[in-house]
Amino acid sequence: MGMGVAHETFLDAQKNVFIRWYYNASHLDIQLTGKTLGWLAVGFSPNGGMDQADVMMGWVDDRTRRAVVQDRFIDADSYESVNLQLDSQQDWSLVSSSQNESHTTLRAVRKLVTCDLLQDRPVTSDTMHMIFAMNPSDPRTPTSIVKHTYRGARSLLMLTDAFRIDAVAMLNADTSIQELDIVVNQVPILATSRTMYHCSLVKLPPIDQKYHIIGIKPLITPGNEGIVHHLLVYTCASTIDDNFPTKDFDCTLDGTPNPLRDQVTQNCSTILAVFGTGSDTYYFPPEAGLPLTQDMGEKYVFLEMHYDNPAGITTVDSSGITLMVTTNLRDNDAATMMTGSVDLSYTMLVPPHQDDFVIYGHCAANCTSANLPRKGVNVINVFLHTHLLGRKVYLRQMRNGREMAPLAKDENYDFTYQESQRISPAKVILPGDDLIVECHYSSVARDTVTWGGWGTPEEMCMAFVTYYPATKMTMCTSAADPVGLLKATQYLPQNSNMRPGQQVDQKAFKNYIMNTRISWTTELVAKLQDFYKKAPYYGVCEPRTAMGLQQLLSPLSYAPFTPANACQNLRTRRPVSASAGGLGLASAGGLGLASAGGLGLAYTGDLASASSNNGDHDYGSNNQGDSSNSVDPAAVGGTNFGDGASNSDSGASQSADGSAASSAAGPSMGGGDPISAIFDLLKAKWMAFIASISGAIQGMPVSMNMNGMSGGPAPSTDMDSSHK
């Protein structure tokens, strides 16, 4: 059984740790290369910290020149108690190893799901929080591990098409590929505000024939990786033309009127491209591409940049994206629609001190029935999105009263890693299907309510769905009933009714929630949670062929999906420590990683060949490799992660340094928010909608480079050096 195509990337900004991996339906094959002649390790963590991490550790013995690979698990109750213990069940099997004068390479394989949940973590399609560490020396004995000198963390979607090493080669085979760069030019970033939106209108050049966009890659100004939160590009109607008053303006949503923004968001509605922090270059599958047609020539696109600047940096930014286009048209036009909750005002709130509070966004059956073709559409990409409190996100699909397997899910959601999920093979949405975006939030560390909104500290619950064949459906979402919310929070009595045209002071309601007149008791939180789960909601459908904006719908009753249980007998572990950052390990955002488009390149250092294998092994067994190199777990106790001395007899754990990893130097990637801008696009309509259903709511130039659109040699697909 082969292991599929290779994926690869650096785990750190300094390019000292490199990982290549393969996978199939049952196994994961990892090749880890580190700039060390001692031990190196990589692990799967629940949150980017050491506690409860599942670790593969190994080295090439200086004396015997034989490799050792160990399966270990970390118990870390505090910085003073870090226990790197050998698993009683050794699941990693050595495939190959090598070492030259500067680097060590280890390759090993294990099952995706080992059924040892006491000491192993399953490798799934969710975000995997990776940790890594190295030391320049070998352990004195297989059970005496010298403390790391270099460590860090990074999140990855491992079981997806991201970071495929053959992606660039596949594109290079198409000699008609050309590139269209859409970037802002020297936008000033001020230290005085954390959240900033900048809006630019970019005029496309003449387009002589139809093209397909088959790839989208980020162009992030070097040094600004930590502040470019997201960007979106929309196509605009002909009403946005040369006579528009200004082509560049600040469009931050701060509660003040902004007529320019309102006009742009009402007239630029079709999503052309999305980028979020941490994203790899996105390549469309060979059967589909986003259309770029003649009628779009010399029309405007709307580029919205969202900057998140928690460190208060003052700089300028010229970031954007590259659209890779071709005249070799794919069989299908693709399109992107938005689904989830559009409660971006006072109608979405997460109470404080909650470990798991859930918000739901609905795409109703009458919207899919009216807008999708009889044979449905094929989903090829899903971008799930919340803000800082998000922990789990599901895009659920219901058909004929029964839930199917999720279209997409992420039970390890990481706000600092905004990578879309490639859906392969494609999944079908049929007319009449219901979709639900289910977002789980943890507000344990917050003392006040978190509201829905555009800013990073606020929350969202959204998904972008890319599919083919294209339809005119751009939006299938929902909004909570404002009157029901006011009753659920006891702002209005249960028996009260609002008169037509009666208005509720939104500011007064927020003041009521935020001040001491409301106490978030267990009963009140349960009541609010019940409201979001069971109360009627307003369906929002664009185009509005199936439903008016003022139609209240009841949540769907359905038989829940039950995934197959791959393991009959599972050992469970103790709960993970609450600190999301773990024990001093840098978060993925703290590694200062460059734009992910530049990380998927092959490792070109002076490395010895790791293996002549290309992932074509039969991994039907988990007992491969040289068993003489393994350690008998029964013969040793737990190895304490400290000064290198094994204290298995006494059980005393050595102190571990809790300081930040050296690999974590550099600017943070910041938060990613590719979903939020689409709401900006619809803000004016949405505010009017809220008012109608309840009366509840009251120049930097843009540079663009497009080569060869009217013929001539295609430029290189390499990113412009100024953006690397």
Residue pairs with C-beta under 8 A, 6 or more apart in sequence:
1 24
1 26
1 27
1 618
1 619
1 620
2 24
2 615
2 616
2 617
3 22
3 23
3 24
3 27
3 29
3 615
3 616
3 617
3 619
4 22
4 23
4 24
4 615
5 22
5 164
5 165
5 166
5 615
6 20
6 21
6 22
6 164
6 165
6 166
6 614
6 615
7 20
7 21
7 22
7 158
7 162
7 163
7 164
7 165
8 18
8 19
8 20
8 21
8 163
8 165
8 600
8 602
8 603
9 18
9 19
9 156
9 163
9 280
9 596
9 599
9 600
10 17
10 18
10 19
10 593
10 599
10 603
11 17
11 18
11 19
11 42
11 130
11 132
11 152
11 154
11 591
12 132
12 152
12 154
12 591
12 593
12 663
13 591
13 592
13 593
13 594
13 663
13 665
13 666
14 663
14 665
16 34
16 35
16 134
16 150
16 663
17 32
17 33
17 34
17 35
17 40
17 42
17 132
17 134
17 152
17 663
18 32
18 33
18 34
18 603
19 30
19 31
19 32
19 33
19 42
19 130
20 30
20 31
20 33
20 165
20 603
21 28
21 29
21 30
21 31
21 158
22 28
22 29
22 615
23 29
23 112
23 123
23 158
23 159
24 619
26 111
26 112
26 619
27 109
27 110
27 111
27 112
27 619
28 109
28 110
28 111
28 112
28 123
28 158
29 95
29 107
29 108
29 109
29 615
29 617
29 619
30 42
30 56
30 107
30 108
30 109
31 105
31 106
31 107
31 610
31 611
32 40
32 42
32 56
32 58
32 105
32 106
32 107
32 132
33 103
33 104
33 105
33 603
33 607
33 610
34 40
34 103
34 104
34 132
34 134
35 102
35 103
35 134
36 103
36 104
36 134
36 135
36 136
36 150
37 62
37 99
37 102
37 104
37 136
37 137
37 138
38 59
38 104
38 134
38 135
38 136
38 137
38 138
38 146
39 57
39 58
39 59
39 134
39 135
39 137
39 138
39 139
39 145
39 146
40 57
40 58
40 59
40 104
40 106
40 132
40 133
40 134
40 135
41 55
41 56
41 57
41 58
41 72
41 132
41 133
41 134
41 148
42 55
42 56
42 130
42 131
42 132
43 53
43 54
43 55
43 56
43 74
43 130
43 131
43 132
44 53
44 54
44 121
44 123
44 128
44 129
44 130
44 131
45 51
45 52
45 53
45 54
45 121
45 129
45 130
45 131
45 153
45 582
45 585
46 52
46 53
46 121
46 129
46 412
46 576
47 129
47 576
47 579
47 580
47 581
47 582
48 129
48 131
48 153
48 155
48 414
48 580
48 581
48 582
48 585
48 586
48 587
48 588
49 76
49 131
49 153
49 577
49 579
49 580
49 581
49 582
49 583
49 584
49 585
50 74
50 76
50 82
50 131
50 582
50 583
50 584
50 585
50 641
50 656
51 74
51 75
51 76
51 77
51 576
51 577
51 582
51 583
52 73
52 74
52 75
52 76
52 573
52 574
52 576
52 577
53 73
53 74
53 121
53 131
54 71
54 73
54 119
54 120
54 121
55 71
55 72
55 73
55 74
55 84
55 131
56 69
56 70
56 71
56 72
56 92
56 108
56 110
57 69
57 70
57 72
57 84
57 145
58 67
58 68
58 69
58 70
58 94
58 97
58 106
58 108
59 67
59 68
59 104
59 106
59 138
59 139
60 66
60 67
60 68
60 97
60 98
60 99
60 104
60 106
60 138
61 67
61 68
61 138
62 138
65 99
66 626
66 628
66 629
67 94
67 97
67 106
67 626
67 629
68 142
68 629
68 630
68 631
69 92
69 93
69 94
69 106
69 108
69 625
69 629
69 630
70 86
70 90
70 92
70 142
70 630
70 631
71 86
71 87
71 89
71 90
71 91
71 92
71 110
71 119
71 120
72 84
72 85
72 86
72 87
72 639
73 84
73 85
73 87
73 119
73 120
74 82
74 83
74 84
74 85
74 641
75 81
75 82
75 83
75 85
75 638
76 82
76 83
76 577
76 582
76 583
76 641
76 656
77 577
78 583
79 583
79 584
79 655
79 656
79 657
79 658
80 653
80 655
80 656
81 653
82 583
82 640
82 641
82 642
82 653
82 654
82 655
82 656
83 638
83 639
83 640
83 641
83 653
84 145
84 638
84 639
84 640
84 641
85 119
85 637
85 638
85 639
86 143
86 631
86 633
86 636
86 638
86 639
87 116
87 119
87 120
87 633
88 119
88 633
88 634
89 114
89 116
89 119
89 120
89 633
90 630
90 631
90 633
91 110
91 111
91 114
91 116
91 120
91 622
92 108
92 109
92 110
93 108
93 109
93 110
93 622
93 623
93 624
93 625
94 106
94 107
94 108
94 624
94 625
94 626
94 629
94 630
95 107
95 108
95 109
95 611
95 613
95 617
95 624
95 625
96 105
96 107
96 610
96 611
96 613
97 104
97 105
97 106
97 107
97 610
98 104
98 105
98 607
98 608
98 609
98 610
98 611
99 105
99 608
100 606
100 607
100 608
101 606
102 605
102 606
103 605
103 606
103 607
103 608
105 607
105 608
105 610
107 610
107 611
107 613
108 625
109 617
109 619
109 622
109 624
110 622
111 622
112 122
112 123
112 124
112 159
113 122
113 123
113 566
113 567
114 120
114 122
114 622
115 566
115 567
115 568
115 569
115 570
116 571
117 567
117 570
117 571
117 572
117 573
118 571
118 572
118 573
119 571
119 573
123 158
123 159
124 159
124 411
125 157
125 159
125 160
125 409
125 410
125 421
126 157
126 409
126 410
126 411
126 412
126 413
127 155
127 156
127 157
127 410
127 412
127 413
127 414
127 417
127 419
128 155
128 156
128 157
128 158
128 412
129 153
129 155
129 412
129 414
129 588
130 153
130 154
130 155
130 156
131 151
131 152
131 153
131 582
131 585
132 151
132 152
132 153
132 154
132 663
133 148
133 150
133 151
133 152
134 148
134 149
134 150
134 151
135 146
135 147
135 148
135 149
135 150
136 149
137 146
139 145
139 146
139 644
140 146
140 644
141 646
142 631
142 636
143 631
143 636
143 637
143 639
143 646
143 648
144 639
144 644
144 645
144 646
145 639
145 641
145 644
146 643
146 644
147 641
147 642
147 643
147 644
147 654
147 656
147 657
149 662
150 661
150 662
150 663
151 585
151 661
151 662
151 663
152 585
152 586
152 591
152 661
152 663
152 664
153 582
153 585
153 586
153 587
153 588
153 590
153 591
153 661
153 664
154 417
154 588
154 591
154 593
155 278
155 412
155 414
155 416
155 417
155 588
156 162
156 163
156 417
156 419
157 419
157 421
160 419
160 421
160 422
161 167
161 283
161 422
161 424
162 280
162 419
162 422
162 600
163 280
163 599
163 600
164 283
164 600
165 600
165 602
167 281
167 283
167 600
168 600
168 717
170 283
170 286
171 177
171 214
171 215
171 283
171 324
171 717
172 717
174 214
174 326
174 328
175 714
176 326
176 327
176 328
176 714
177 214
177 215
177 324
177 325
177 326
177 714
177 717
178 211
178 324
178 325
178 326
178 706
178 707
178 708
178 709
178 714
178 715
179 322
179 323
179 324
179 325
179 705
179 706
179 707
179 715
179 717
180 322
180 323
180 325
180 704
180 705
180 706
180 709
181 219
181 320
181 321
181 322
181 323
181 703
181 704
181 705
181 706
181 720
182 202
182 233
182 273
182 301
182 303
182 320
182 321
182 322
182 323
182 702
182 704
183 219
183 318
183 319
183 320
183 321
183 702
183 703
183 704
184 198
184 200
184 248
184 303
184 305
184 317
184 318
184 319
184 320
184 700
184 702
184 703
185 318
185 700
185 701
185 702
185 703
186 316
186 317
186 318
186 700
187 198
187 305
187 316
187 317
187 318
187 700
188 316
188 700
189 196
189 224
189 227
189 307
189 309
189 313
189 314
189 315
189 316
189 317
190 196
190 309
190 314
191 309
191 312
191 313
191 314
192 312
193 252
193 309
194 308
194 309
194 310
194 312
194 455
194 456
194 457
195 229
195 252
195 306
195 307
195 308
195 309
195 454
195 455
195 456
196 250
196 252
196 306
196 307
196 309
197 250
197 251
197 252
197 253
197 304
197 305
197 306
197 307
197 454
197 677
197 680
198 248
198 249
198 250
198 251
198 304
198 305
198 307
198 700
199 248
199 249
199 250
199 251
199 260
199 261
199 264
199 302
199 303
199 304
199 305
200 247
200 248
200 302
200 303
200 304
200 305
200 700
200 702
201 236
201 240
201 244
201 247
201 248
201 264
201 300
201 301
201 302
201 303
201 702
202 247
202 300
202 301
202 302
202 303
202 702
202 704
203 242
203 298
203 299
203 300
203 704
204 296
204 297
204 298
204 299
204 300
204 301
204 704
204 706
205 297
205 298
205 704
205 706
205 709
206 297
206 298
206 709
206 710
207 292
207 293
207 294
207 296
207 297
207 709
208 294
208 297
208 709
208 710
208 711
209 294
209 327
210 291
210 292
210 293
210 294
210 327
210 329
211 291
211 292
211 293
211 325
211 326
211 327
211 329
211 709
212 284
212 289
212 290
212 291
212 292
212 325
212 326
212 328
212 329
212 330
212 333
213 272
213 273
213 284
213 289
213 290
213 291
213 292
213 323
213 324
213 325
214 283
214 284
214 289
214 324
214 325
214 326
214 330
215 281
215 282
215 283
215 284
215 323
215 324
215 717
216 273
216 274
216 275
216 281
216 282
216 321
216 322
216 323
216 324
217 281
217 282
217 321
217 322
217 324
217 597
217 719
218 275
218 279
218 281
218 319
218 321
218 322
218 595
218 596
218 597
219 319
219 320
219 321
219 322
219 595
219 719
219 720
219 723
220 228
220 319
220 594
220 595
220 723
221 228
221 316
221 317
221 318
221 319
221 723
222 594
222 723
222 724
223 315
223 667
224 315
224 317
224 319
224 667
225 277
225 592
225 593
225 594
225 595
225 667
225 668
225 669
225 670
226 311
226 313
226 589
226 592
226 667
226 668
226 669
226 670
227 307
227 308
227 309
227 313
227 315
227 317
227 667
227 670
228 277
228 305
228 307
228 317
228 319
228 670
229 276
229 277
229 306
229 307
229 308
229 456
229 670
229 671
229 672
229 673
230 274
230 275
230 276
230 277
230 306
230 418
230 672
230 673
230 674
230 675
230 676
230 677
231 274
231 275
231 303
231 304
231 305
231 306
231 319
231 320
231 321
231 674
231 677
232 271
232 273
232 274
232 275
232 303
232 304
232 674
232 677
232 678
233 271
233 272
233 273
233 274
233 301
233 302
233 303
233 304
233 321
234 268
234 269
234 270
234 271
234 272
234 301
234 302
234 304
234 681
235 268
235 269
235 270
235 272
235 296
235 299
235 301
235 302
236 264
236 267
236 268
236 299
236 300
236 301
236 302
237 267
237 268
237 269
238 299
239 267
240 263
240 264
240 267
240 268
240 299
240 300
240 302
241 300
244 263
244 300
245 260
246 260
246 699
247 699
247 701
247 702
248 699
248 700
248 701
248 702
249 260
249 261
249 699
251 258
251 260
251 261
251 264
251 304
251 680
253 453
253 454
253 455
253 680
253 683
261 680
261 683
262 683
262 684
264 302
265 680
265 681
265 682
265 683
265 684
266 681
266 684
266 685
268 300
268 301
268 302
268 681
269 474
269 542
269 681
269 682
270 335
270 474
271 336
271 338
271 464
271 474
271 678
272 290
272 301
272 323
273 290
273 321
273 323
274 336
274 383
274 420
274 464
274 674
275 321
275 674
276 383
276 385
276 418
276 419
276 420
276 672
276 673
276 674
277 416
277 417
277 418
277 589
277 669
277 670
277 671
277 672
278 416
278 417
278 418
278 419
278 588
278 589
278 593
278 596
278 669
278 672
279 418
279 419
279 420
279 596
279 597
279 672
280 419
280 596
280 597
280 599
280 600
281 596
281 597
281 600
282 381
282 420
284 290
284 330
284 334
284 380
285 380
285 422
285 424
285 426
286 330
287 330
287 331
287 332
287 468
288 330
288 331
288 332
288 333
288 334
288 378
288 380
288 468
289 326
289 329
289 330
289 332
289 333
289 334
290 333
290 334
290 335
290 336
291 333
291 334
291 470
292 323
292 325
302 681
303 320
303 702
304 677
304 680
305 317
305 319
306 673
306 676
306 677
307 317
308 456
308 670
308 671
308 673
309 670
310 456
310 668
310 670
311 667
311 668
313 667
318 703
319 723
322 719
322 720
324 717
325 709
332 378
332 468
332 469
332 470
333 468
333 469
333 470
334 380
334 466
334 467
334 468
334 469
334 470
335 466
335 467
335 468
335 470
335 471
335 473
335 474
336 464
336 465
336 466
336 467
336 474
337 464
337 465
337 467
337 473
337 474
337 475
337 476
338 462
338 463
338 464
338 465
338 474
338 475
338 476
338 477
338 675
338 678
339 361
339 363
339 395
339 435
339 437
339 462
339 463
339 465
339 475
339 476
339 477
340 361
340 385
340 437
340 439
340 460
340 461
340 462
340 463
340 477
340 478
340 675
341 348
341 359
341 360
341 361
341 362
341 437
341 439
341 452
341 460
341 461
341 462
341 477
341 478
341 479
341 480
342 361
342 477
342 478
342 479
342 540
342 679
342 682
342 686
343 359
343 452
343 461
343 479
343 480
344 452
344 453
344 454
344 458
344 460
344 679
344 683
344 686
345 451
345 452
345 453
345 506
345 687
345 690
345 697
346 451
346 452
346 482
346 485
346 506
346 509
346 510
346 696
346 697
347 452
347 479
347 480
347 482
347 485
347 690
347 696
348 359
348 451
348 452
348 459
348 461
348 480
349 449
349 450
349 451
349 452
349 489
349 513
349 528
350 357
350 359
350 389
350 441
350 443
350 449
350 450
350 459
351 357
351 443
351 449
351 520
351 524
351 525
351 528
352 443
352 446
352 447
352 448
352 449
352 450
352 520
353 443
353 444
353 446
353 447
353 520
354 441
354 442
354 443
354 444
354 525
355 442
355 444
356 391
356 440
356 441
356 442
357 440
357 441
357 442
357 443
357 525
357 529
358 438
358 439
358 440
358 441
358 529
358 532
358 533
359 438
359 439
359 441
359 459
359 461
359 532
360 436
360 437
360 438
360 439
360 461
360 478
360 532
360 533
360 537
360 555
361 436
361 437
361 438
361 439
361 461
361 462
361 463
361 477
361 478
362 434
362 435
362 436
362 437
362 477
362 478
362 537
362 539
362 553
362 555
362 556
363 434
363 435
363 436
363 437
363 476
363 477
363 478
364 434
364 476
364 478
364 539
364 541
364 547
364 553
365 432
365 433
365 434
365 556
366 539
366 541
366 546
366 547
367 473
367 476
367 539
367 541
367 546
367 547
368 429
368 430
368 431
368 432
368 433
368 434
368 435
368 473
368 476
369 431
369 432
369 546
370 431
370 541
370 545
370 546
370 547
371 471
371 472
371 473
371 476
371 541
371 543
371 545
371 546
372 429
372 430
372 431
372 471
372 473
373 431
373 469
373 471
374 431
375 430
376 428
376 429
376 430
376 431
376 433
377 428
377 429
377 467
377 468
377 469
377 471
378 426
378 427
378 428
378 467
378 468
378 469
379 407
379 423
379 426
379 427
379 428
379 429
379 465
379 466
379 467
380 422
380 423
380 424
380 426
380 466
380 467
380 468
381 420
381 421
381 422
381 423
381 464
381 465
381 466
382 395
382 407
382 408
382 420
382 421
382 423
382 463
382 464
382 465
382 466
383 418
383 420
383 421
383 463
383 464
383 466
383 674
383 675
384 393
384 395
384 408
384 409
384 410
384 413
384 421
384 437
384 462
384 463
385 393
385 418
385 460
385 461
385 462
385 463
385 464
385 673
385 674
385 675
385 676
386 393
386 413
386 415
386 439
386 441
386 459
386 460
386 461
386 462
387 415
387 456
387 457
387 458
387 459
387 460
387 671
387 673
388 415
388 456
388 457
388 459
388 671
389 441
389 442
389 443
389 446
389 450
389 459
390 413
390 415
390 439
390 440
390 441
390 459
391 413
391 440
391 441
391 442
392 409
392 410
392 411
392 412
392 413
392 438
392 439
392 440
393 409
393 410
393 413
393 437
393 438
393 439
393 440
393 461
393 463
394 406
394 408
394 409
394 436
394 437
394 438
395 406
395 407
395 408
395 409
395 435
395 436
395 437
395 438
395 463
395 465
396 403
396 406
396 407
396 435
396 436
396 437
396 438
396 561
397 403
397 404
397 405
397 406
397 407
397 427
397 429
397 433
397 434
397 435
398 404
398 433
398 434
398 435
398 436
398 556
398 558
399 430
399 432
399 433
399 434
401 556
401 557
401 558
401 559
402 558
402 559
402 561
403 558
403 559
403 560
403 561
404 561
405 561
405 563
406 561
407 423
407 427
407 429
407 435
407 465
408 421
408 423
408 463
410 421
414 588
415 671
415 672
416 587
416 588
416 589
416 668
416 669
416 670
416 671
416 672
417 588
417 589
417 669
417 672
418 672
418 673
418 674
419 596
420 464
420 466
426 467
426 468
429 435
429 465
429 467
434 556
434 558
435 476
436 556
437 461
437 462
437 463
438 461
439 459
439 461
441 450
441 459
443 450
444 578
448 514
449 513
449 514
450 457
450 458
450 459
451 458
451 459
451 510
452 458
452 459
452 460
452 461
453 459
453 460
454 676
454 679
454 680
456 671
456 673
460 673
460 675
460 676
460 679
462 675
462 676
462 678
462 679
463 675
464 674
464 675
464 678
472 543
473 541
473 542
473 543
474 542
474 543
475 540
475 541
475 542
475 682
476 540
476 541
476 542
477 539
477 540
478 537
478 538
478 539
478 540
478 553
479 537
479 538
479 540
479 686
479 689
479 690
480 531
480 532
480 535
480 537
480 538
481 535
481 536
481 537
481 538
481 552
481 693
481 694
482 504
482 690
482 693
482 694
482 696
482 697
483 492
483 498
483 694
483 696
484 531
484 535
484 536
485 531
486 492
486 504
486 509
486 696
487 493
487 494
487 496
488 527
488 528
488 530
488 531
488 535
489 512
489 513
489 518
489 524
489 528
490 518
490 524
491 509
491 512
491 513
492 498
498 504
498 694
498 695
500 695
501 695
502 695
503 691
503 695
503 696
503 698
504 694
504 695
504 696
504 697
505 698
506 696
506 697
506 698
512 518
518 524
533 555
534 555
535 555
536 552
536 553
536 554
536 555
537 552
537 553
537 555
538 549
538 550
538 551
538 552
538 553
538 689
538 693
539 547
539 551
539 553
540 549
540 689
541 547
549 689
549 692
549 693
550 689
550 692
550 693
577 583
580 587
581 587
583 656
583 658
584 657
584 658
584 659
584 660
584 661
585 661
585 664
586 660
586 661
586 663
586 664
587 668
588 669
589 668
589 669
589 670
589 671
590 660
590 664
590 668
591 663
591 664
591 666
591 669
592 664
592 665
592 666
592 667
592 668
592 669
593 599
593 666
593 669
594 724
595 723
597 719
598 719
598 724
617 624
636 646
636 648
637 646
637 648
637 649
637 651
638 648
638 651
639 646
639 648
640 646
640 647
640 648
640 652
640 653
640 654
641 653
641 654
641 656
642 653
642 654
642 655
642 656
643 654
643 655
645 654
647 653
647 654
679 686
687 697
690 696
690 697
691 697
691 698
707 714
707 715
708 714
708 715
